[in-house]
Amino acid sequence: MSLSLIIPAKNESGAIGSVVAKALEHYPDAEIIVVDDGSSDDTASVAAAAGATVVSHPESLGNGAAVKSGARAARGDILVFMDGDGQHSAAELAPLLQRLDEGYEMAIGARDHGSHANVGRLFANGLYNGIASMMSGRKILDLTSGFRAVRAEKFKQFLYLLPNGFSYPTTITMAFLRSGYSITFESITAAKRVGKSHIRPIRDGVRFLIIIFKIATLYSPLKIFLPASGLFFTTGLGYYAYTFFTSGRFTNMSLLLFSAAVIIFLIGLISEQITSLTYSRS
């Protein structure tokens, strides 16, 4: 089956040449696509000189947008996604492709503990993996890894769902699980990136919090809304019991808590129906 390697890159002129060269060294017949996401340096020219096909954005649209552009341009039956900052190596791709040969729809490179830049990143990824595992009912080893191999036909079904920002790995992983497609994980060691990271603690801290809620809404909203509704209902019931036995009355606070429980449950029910309709396309 034909192979396309898609490498989103923004201001990665220091690493992109070696990334492309190593990819061609290991997979000389593969289509190598570098998506230059509005770089202000010579990322595009370095990638082209190294032998890649370059797709350029006139302005920065985001990592997810670059991934979507690369997927649309790719002609391969198998799509491989890897970062352009030198963290991922084509040398570690073979086990992922072997998994696809075994029948899996997507194989994800799960970073070992030594691959994380700091304790905060390790903690955040562990939290995402735990929430995703709880929601999906299966062990998720690395929800946010950008190194993965996937069948093109299946991946392109979900292009309309993928965000333009950094959370595309989260979205596509949960979309595959929700649709009943088989995924697997292979351990990899991600190298230290070349150049400066694009991660900003405050901005991306908020973004990562949003990802947590997105995990829930992508897979099964009721698993979040139902417990929240139950908490409000139980609190309202307890408060009503307290006011009834102490003063013999039903208070506005109890009514507010009961109403909130019903509203949250109904929102969850509607969200569940919308999610089901979303995935019915696949």
TINUMI-164118 format. One record per residue: residue number from 0; x, y, z of N, C-alpha, C in turn. Coordinates in pm, whole numbers. Last residue first. Layout:
# TINUMI-164118
     n      n.X      n.Y      n.Z     ca.X     ca.Y     ca.Z      c.X      c.Y      c.Z
   NUM        X        Y        Z        X        Y        Z        X        Y        Z
...
This chain:
# TINUMI-164118
     n      n.X      n.Y      n.Z     ca.X     ca.Y     ca.Z      c.X      c.Y      c.Z
   281    -2006      819      977    -1899      722      955    -1952      581      964
   280    -2230      960     1040    -2175      978      905    -2070      873      872
   279    -2281      926     1304    -2357      840     1214    -2307      853     1071
   278    -2154     1110     1456    -2077      992     1420    -2154      896     1329
   277    -2360     1301     1489    -2231     1340     1432    -2155     1218     1380
   276    -2561     1162     1620    -2584     1205     1482    -2453     1241     1413
   275    -2435     1134     1869    -2472     1015     1792    -2495     1050     1646
   274    -2416     1402     1947    -2294     1324     1926    -2324     1201     1842
   273    -2688     1460     1978    -2610     1532     1877    -2482     1456     1844
   272    -2748     1293     2193    -2815     1272     2065    -2739     1340     1951
   271    -2588     1406     2392    -2567     1266     2354    -2629     1238     2218
   270    -2703     1658     2415    -2565     1646     2368    -2535     1504     2321
   269    -2951     1587     2525    -2946     1648     2392    -2806     1634     2332
   268    -2858     1490     2772    -2934     1402     2683    -2931     1455     2540
   267    -2737     1717     2882    -2657     1598     2855    -2727     1505     2757
   266    -2961     1878     2911    -2852     1922     2824    -2765     1803     2785
   265    -3101     1722     3098    -3157     1742     2964    -3051     1790     2865
   264    -2929     1742     3321    -2960     1611     3262    -3011     1626     3119
   263    -2938     2017     3368    -2811     1954     3332    -2834     1818     3267
   262    -3212     2043     3439    -3157     2114     3323    -3027     2049     3276
   261    -3228     1886     3673    -3308     1852     3555    -3250     1915     3429
   260    -3050     2024     3841    -3029     1882     3812    -3104     1840     3685
   259    -3170     2275     3859    -3038     2263     3795    -3010     2118     3757
   258    -3398     2205     4004    -3411     2257     3867    -3280     2243     3791
   257    -3283     2131     4248    -3360     2032     4171    -3371     2075     4024
   256    -3171     2380     4320    -3085     2264     4301    -3155     2155     4220
   255    -3403     2539     4343    -3298     2575     4248    -3208     2455     4218
   254    -3538     2409     4551    -3599     2416     4418    -3494     2447     4311
   253    -3355     2459     4756    -3383     2321     4716    -3443     2317     4577
   252    -3379     2738     4767    -3251     2676     4734    -3270     2532     4690
   251    -3639     2783     4852    -3604     2817     4714    -3471     2753     4671
   250    -3747     2503     5063    -3688     2634     5035    -3662     2655     4886
   249    -4007     2381     5245    -3933     2355     5122    -3881     2489     5072
   248    -4020     2323     5605    -4051     2393     5480    -3958     2350     5365
   247    -3958     2267     5876    -4082     2220     5814    -4118     2290     5685
   246    -3719     2315     5998    -3815     2426     5996    -3945     2390     5925
   245    -3587     2069     6019    -3551     2179     6110    -3654     2290     6113
   244    -3690     1897     5828    -3686     1851     5968    -3652     1963     6066
   243    -3668     2056     5600    -3798     2000     5638    -3799     1963     5786
   242    -3400     2117     5576    -3494     2227     5604    -3630     2175     5648
   241    -3297     1850     5528    -3251     1932     5642    -3352     2041     5677
   240    -3427     1776     5295    -3449     1697     5417    -3409     1777     5540
   239    -3321     1970     5123    -3465     1969     5152    -3495     1891     5279
   238    -3055     1893     5118    -3089     2023     5175    -3238     2031     5208
   237    -3081     1643     4994    -3027     1652     5129    -3063     1783     5196
   236    -3183     1723     4747    -3261     1633     4832    -3214     1640     4976
   235    -2970     1879     4650    -3103     1939     4672    -3188     1855     4764
   234    -2773     1680     4634    -2754     1796     4722    -2886     1863     4754
   233    -2889     1515     4443    -2863     1463     4576    -2844     1576     4677
   232    -2893     1691     4222    -3018     1635     4274    -2999     1585     4417
   231    -2622     1747     4182    -2714     1856     4214    -2842     1802     4277
   230    -2534     1483     4124    -2478     1557     4237    -2570     1671     4279
   229    -2677     1419     3893    -2701     1343     4015    -2649     1414     4139
   228    -2557     1599     3716    -2700     1611     3747    -2733     1539     3877
   227    -2302     1489     3712    -2320     1627     3759    -2466     1651     3797
   226    -2353     1232     3604    -2304     1246     3741    -2321     1387     3798
   225    -2451     1331     3344    -2534     1252     3436    -2483     1255     3579
   224    -2241     1467     3216    -2361     1540     3258    -2446     1462     3358
   223    -2050     1265     3163    -2015     1383     3241    -2139     1449     3298
   222    -2181     1076     3022    -2091     1028     3127    -2039     1143     3213
   221    -2311     1215     2824    -2388     1177     2943    -2299     1125     3055
   220    -2122     1243     2614    -2152     1355     2704    -2225     1315     2832
   219    -1886     1054     2497    -2019     1028     2554    -2052     1137     2656
   218    -1691     1181     2308    -1717     1038     2323    -1858     1010     2376
   217    -1680     1455     2296    -1653     1378     2174    -1698     1233     2188
   216    -1720     1538     2554    -1825     1565     2457    -1804     1490     2326
   215    -1479     1449     2677    -1610     1400     2720    -1715     1419     2612
   214    -1285     1593     2541    -1277     1447     2546    -1414     1390     2578
   213    -1356     1852     2604    -1378     1805     2467    -1372     1653     2461
   212    -1271     1879     2862    -1415     1878     2837    -1446     1825     2697
   211     -996     1867     2806    -1056     1772     2898    -1206     1763     2876
   210     -957     2090     2642     -941     1956     2585    -1007     1852     2674
   209     -980     2295     2823    -1086     2279     2725    -1080     2139     2663
   208     -736     2262     2948     -858     2244     3026     -976     2220     2933
   207     -565     2331     2740     -565     2192     2786     -688     2162     2871
   206     -619     2607     2725     -649     2519     2611     -657     2373     2654
   205     -517     2694     2967     -661     2706     2941     -702     2613     2828
   204     -250     2634     2913     -315     2575     3030     -467     2580     3015
   203     -191     2791     2698     -213     2649     2672     -267     2575     2792
   202     -169     3041     2824     -263     3020     2712     -294     2874     2694
   201       31     2977     3019     -101     3029     3057     -204     3003     2947
   200      258     2853     2872      193     2794     2988       52     2844     3018
   199      282     2786     2533      282     2896     2629      198     2852     2750
   198      472     2615     2290      380     2604     2403      396     2725     2495
   197      657     2605     2094      547     2699     2071      446     2698     2186
   196     1007     2591     2180      871     2535     2183      768     2644     2160
   195     1284     2646     1967     1199     2692     2076     1059     2633     2066
   194     1507     2380     1857     1448     2514     1855     1357     2538     1974
   193     1415     2047     1846     1514     2144     1800     1447     2280     1795
   192     1313     1845     2127     1286     1922     2007     1402     2016     1974
   191     1445     1533     2220     1426     1673     2255     1410     1755     2128
   190     1259     1246     2093     1381     1322     2121     1347     1464     2165
   189     1055      996     2223     1059     1122     2149     1184     1200     2191
   188     1031      664     2187     1106      764     2263     1117      889     2177
   187      734      460     2201      841      530     2129      914      621     2226
   186      516      180     2197      604      268     2273      712      329     2184
   185      207      186     2034      342      131     2034      434      230     2106
   184     -139      107     2043      -29      194     2082      103      117     2078
   183     -434      105     1831     -337       42     1919     -222      140     1945
   182     -781       79     1739     -656      153     1750     -563       78     1844
   181    -1061       15     1535     -958      -39     1624     -833       47     1620
   180    -1366      194     1551    -1246      158     1475    -1137      115     1573
   179    -1601      291     1663    -1576      148     1667    -1459      102     1583
   178    -1644      557     1690    -1695      494     1569    -1669      343     1563
   177    -1510      615     1925    -1655      632     1922    -1715      559     1802
   176    -1246      579     1837    -1302      492     1940    -1455      496     1938
   175    -1222      787     1649    -1204      648     1608    -1267      552     1708
   174    -1262     1007     1819    -1354      984     1707    -1344      838     1659
   173    -1043      995     1988    -1176      970     2045    -1278      944     1935
   172     -841     1052     1795     -838      929     1875     -977      897     1929
   171     -911     1302     1695     -914     1187     1604     -911     1056     1681
   170     -889     1467     1930    -1014     1455     1854    -1018     1329     1770
   169     -620     1441     2005     -727     1405     2097     -856     1378     2021
   168     -489     1544     1777     -470     1404     1817     -579     1354     1911
   167     -585     1821     1766     -631     1723     1667     -604     1578     1710
   166     -528     2037     1932     -589     1918     1991     -639     1817     1888
   165     -422     2278     1834     -331     2171     1870     -397     2042     1914
   164     -654     2398     1581     -548     2415     1681     -472     2288     1710
   163     -862     2339     1419     -745     2399     1356     -627     2413     1451
   162    -1013     2014     1482     -996     2158     1506     -872     2210     1434
   161    -1199     1780     1292    -1071     1819     1348    -1061     1970     1367
   160    -1434     1716     1162    -1436     1726     1307    -1310     1788     1365
   159    -1379     1691      895    -1472     1798      934    -1477     1818     1085
   158    -1222     1462      888    -1159     1592      867    -1248     1707      914
   157    -1310     1202      910    -1326     1289     1026    -1260     1425     1010
   156    -1253     1059      687    -1394     1067      725    -1416     1173      833
   155     -982     1043      673    -1045     1152      599    -1194     1163      626
   154     -928      808      817     -891      938      872     -968     1051      804
   153    -1015      603      646    -1082      624      774    -1053      764      828
   152     -843      633      428     -987      634      406    -1062      663      535
   151     -585      603      540     -630      732      486     -781      739      473
   150     -507      457      844     -559      432      710     -626      560      658
   149     -218      583     1012     -362      560     1005     -403      533      861
   148       22      644     1262       -5      594     1128     -151      551     1123
   147      170      913     1452       73      806     1432       62      769     1285
   146      255     1149     1668      322     1049     1584      230      929     1569
   145      151     1315     1856      138     1356     1717      203     1261     1619
   144      -34     1225     2144       83     1202     2060       56     1243     1915
   143     -239     1245     2327     -200     1366     2256      -78     1348     2166
   142     -284     1002     2456     -394     1065     2383     -346     1176     2291
   141     -144      722     2522      -95      856     2487     -197      923     2396
   140     -291      504     2620     -154      523     2665      -98      661     2631
   139     -592      408     2739     -533      503     2645     -394      538     2696
   138     -784      124     2781     -661      190     2824     -605      278     2712
   137    -1139      184     2776    -1019      110     2736     -895      192     2770
   136    -1359      342     2823    -1361      206     2876    -1244      121     2829
   135    -1384      607     2758    -1394      508     2650    -1400      365     2698
   134    -1361      746     3001    -1473      772     2912    -1493      659     2811
   133    -1122      646     3111    -1248      634     3185    -1368      649     3092
   132     -942      723     2913     -958      581     2944    -1090      557     3017
   131     -963     1001     2930    -1002      934     2806    -1025      785     2829
   130     -860     1038     3188     -998     1077     3158    -1047     1006     3033
   129     -596      941     3153     -686      882     3253     -832      913     3224
   128     -492     1109     2958     -501      966     2931     -600      898     3026
   127     -499     1354     3093     -578     1334     2971     -599     1185     2944
   126     -315     1297     3300     -453     1332     3332     -544     1309     3211
   125      -80     1255     3157     -135     1146     3238     -281     1170     3273
   124      -47     1509     3051      -76     1398     2960     -132     1279     3035
   123        6     1649     3293     -108     1684     3208     -146     1570     3116
   122      242     1523     3384      120     1519     3465       -3     1546     3379
   121      420     1587     3177      393     1447     3209      263     1433     3288
   120      422     1865     3198      372     1803     3074      336     1656     3099
   119      538     1889     3455      404     1942     3427      342     1880     3303
   118      792     1781     3425      696     1711     3510      553     1758     3481
   117      901     1800     3078      900     1839     3218      791     1766     3292
   116      912     1664     2831     1006     1772     2859     1013     1809     3006
   115      906     1312     2792      836     1434     2829      935     1540     2877
   114     1042     1078     2749     1018     1164     2634      956     1298     2669
   113     1053      912     2963     1172      991     2934     1154     1088     2820
   112      815      772     2951      829      881     3048      949      969     3021
   111      732      730     2597      769      681     2729      796      800     2821
   110      455      791     2382      582      837     2437      609      778     2574
   109      320      588     2146      302      630     2286      437      666     2346
   108      207      627     1832      333      619     1905      316      676     2045
   107      -67      438     1719      -20      563     1779      111      538     1852
   106     -245      329     1443     -142      293     1539      -76      422     1587
   105     -564      244     1319     -471      350     1355     -374      298     1460
   104     -679        4     1252     -708      119     1167     -613      236     1195
   103     -527     -323     1242     -569     -203     1313     -590      -87     1216
   102     -424     -537     1099     -567     -511     1092     -616     -390     1167
   101     -158     -577     1069     -229     -675     1151     -379     -650     1156
   100      -78     -355      936      -81     -479      860     -157     -588      936
    99      -75     -181     1151     -179     -164     1050     -191     -289      965
    98      153     -280     1279       22     -289     1346      -93     -271     1248
    97      348     -204     1099      323     -347     1122      188     -369     1187
    96      347       69     1135      298       15     1007      268     -134     1020
    95      462       75     1389      327      129     1368      267       73     1240
    94      718      -34     1350      622     -105     1436      478      -56     1418
    93      832      172     1167      805       34     1126      706      -40     1216
    92      901      418     1285      771      403     1219      734      259     1190
    91     1140      494     1383     1049      427     1476      913      398     1414
    90     1264      631     1182     1323      503     1221     1231      424     1313
    89     1153      877     1165     1097      774     1077     1153      636     1110
    88     1107     1034     1477     1200      981     1378     1131      872     1296
    87     1024     1336     1646      985     1207     1591     1083     1164     1483
    86     1146     1577     1707     1111     1487     1816     1080     1346     1766
    85     1191     1760     1503     1296     1665     1534     1264     1568     1646
    84      979     1914     1433     1079     1974     1521     1189     1878     1563
    83      761     1825     1292      874     1874     1215      986     1931     1300
    82      592     1520     1383      626     1660     1404      750     1697     1325
    81      382     1314     1173      495     1332     1264      531     1479     1273
    80      165     1075     1043      180     1213     1090      296     1218     1190
    79       90      891      758      172      898      879      190     1044      916
    78     -156      709      592     -106      841      629      -26      829      757
    77     -195      490      324     -161      502      466     -105      641      489
    76     -237      544       62     -340      466      131     -321      471      282
    75     -151      878      -56     -121      745       -5     -241      677       58
    74     -181     1138     -128     -236     1038     -220     -219      896     -169
    73     -250     1449       37     -185     1317       33     -258     1221      -60
    72     -398     1677       62     -302     1671      -48     -244     1531      -67
    71     -547     1630      289     -618     1654      163     -524     1639       44
    70     -344     1609      479     -428     1493      451     -502     1509      319
    69     -244     1872      480     -159     1761      438     -240     1638      401
    68     -465     2008      581     -414     2041      447     -328     1928      393
    67     -480     1891      835     -590     1873      740     -545     1904      597
    66     -241     1981      948     -265     1836      935     -375     1811      831
    65     -290     2255      951     -180     2202      870     -198     2052      846
    64     -499     2266     1134     -524     2307      996     -416     2256      903
    63     -360     2186     1363     -467     2102     1310     -500     2136     1166
    62     -184     2405     1397     -132     2270     1373     -237     2179     1311
    61     -275     2713     1229     -276     2619     1340     -230     2480     1298
    60     -238     2904     1041     -377     2862     1066     -387     2764     1182
    59      -42     3169      945      -49     3057     1039     -195     3026     1073
    58      -65     3227      589      -64     3273      728      -76     3152      818
    57      -44     3080      361        3     3218      357        8     3284      495
    56       85     2754      380      -24     2843      422       29     2986      419
    55      206     2523      140      228     2642      222       97     2713      255
    54      344     2214      101      215     2283       95      226     2401      190
    53      603     2054      -67      566     2155       33      429     2213        1
    52      756     1745      -74      655     1827     -139      602     1925      -36
    51     1110     1715       -1      968     1707       33      882     1787      -63
    50     1384     1739      -33     1312     1642     -114     1165     1628      -84
    49     1531     1941       73     1556     1807      128     1479     1699       53
    48     1422     2160      -50     1559     2121      -87     1592     1981      -39
    47     1180     2173       89     1180     2142      -54     1318     2096     -100
    46     1274     2246      344     1201     2120      325     1202     2078      179
    45     1387     2496      288     1472     2389      342     1406     2253      320
    44     1159     2638      205     1268     2615      111     1361     2504      158
    43     1001     2633      444      951     2578      317     1065     2546      221
    42     1160     2764      640     1117     2625      658     1079     2562      524
    41     1282     3016      670     1288     2946      542     1256     2798      554
    40     1041     3198      874     1178     3163      835     1173     3085      703
    39      781     3224      933      850     3348      903      997     3324      868
    38      521     3004      816      650     3029      881      708     3164      839
    37      258     2905      761      285     3047      772      416     3081      841
    36      315     2609      788      202     2684      843      239     2830      869
    35      389     2390      551      447     2509      612      334     2601      657
    34      386     2062      549      289     2172      544      347     2288      623
    33      543     1828      354      564     1923      464      464     2037      446
    32      519     1502      261      451     1631      250      481     1714      374
    31      644     1245       79      674     1328      197      614     1466      175
    30      559      929      -17      530     1070      -46      552     1150       83
    29      810      671      -35      697      737       27      682      880      -22
    28     1034      548     -120      921      548     -213      799      622     -158
    27     1213      558       94     1243      635      -29     1127      643     -127
    26     1218      549      397     1105      520      308     1121      600      179
    25     1463      613      512     1395      490      554     1282      450      460
    24     1530      847      376     1630      741      392     1564      608      425
    23     1309     1008      408     1339      955      274     1442      842      280
    22     1338     1061      680     1217      995      631     1242      933      494
    21     1579     1196      683     1570     1066      750     1448      989      704
    20     1505     1428      541     1611     1341      491     1604     1202      553
    19     1308     1540      711     1272     1494      576     1376     1396      522
    18     1472     1597      933     1352     1514      948     1311     1456      813
    17     1662     1770      828     1705     1637      875     1587     1543      893
    16     1493     1990      766     1575     1927      664     1616     1786      704
    15     1377     2072     1010     1294     2009      908     1377     1937      801
    14     1535     2209     1196     1518     2064     1209     1456     1998     1088
    13     1548     2480     1142     1664     2415     1202     1655     2264     1204
    12     1300     2559     1053     1408     2548      955     1530     2476     1010
    11     1045     2585     1162     1126     2469     1199     1243     2450     1103
    10      814     2751     1145      943     2802     1190     1033     2690     1242
     9      609     2484     1155      604     2630     1162      736     2678     1223
     8      469     2197     1001      586     2269     1051      562     2419     1050
     7      353     1864      965      320     2005      984      439     2078     1047
     6      403     1615      754      481     1681      859      439     1828      870
     5      311     1302      648      266     1441      657      332     1506      778
     4      381     1055      423      423     1111      550      391     1260      551
     3      209      797      267      230      943      268      268      986      409
     2      232      503       77      254      567      205      277      716      187
     1       44      229      -69      124      352      -79      122      428       53
     0       84     -119        0        0        0        0       88      124        0
